[in-house]
Amino acid sequence: MYPVVLEPDDNGTWLVTCPDLPEVTSWGEDEEDALRRVADAIEEALAARMANREPVPEPSKRQATTASTGRRKLNLPIAAKPKPAARIVTLPALTEAKVALYQAAYGAGLSKAELGRRLGWHAPQIERLFDLNHHSRIEQIEQALRVLGKRIVIGVHDAA
């Protein structure tokens, strides 16, 4: 769940950026379109960092409006320019699990080859665990996390 910043652009579209991932910049015809597009851009940025064996930052804690209301209540003088709206983008649960596995392995300094040895799996099986486009089974991710001394915790929240 990465925070993003939405700003109206000069041409009637919306510009959206992700402060935690500076390489992510997207746009949309409206706020909903911009949020959908930036979620895809965030997934691509995470996949690129994972493929290049670069660190993946934890999402920062930022105050954001909910996606359903789309507006913050502002008490500004008429001449003041409103600050860009902050939002939280939620990624698919499988993506979140794969990124968490990558972060745990990266943080432990554990290579894919060593993870494969510990699990008794072949290299292609390990590669698929870190491929955000592959629909891995959650049980496989859980098993890999256990090797790292981690476990998955699932929570359910009210929809925004």
Beta strands, then each sheet from edge to edge (+ up, - down):
strand 1: 2-8
strand 2: 14-17
strand 3: 25-28
strand 4: 85-89
sheet 1: 3+ 2- 1+ 4-
end
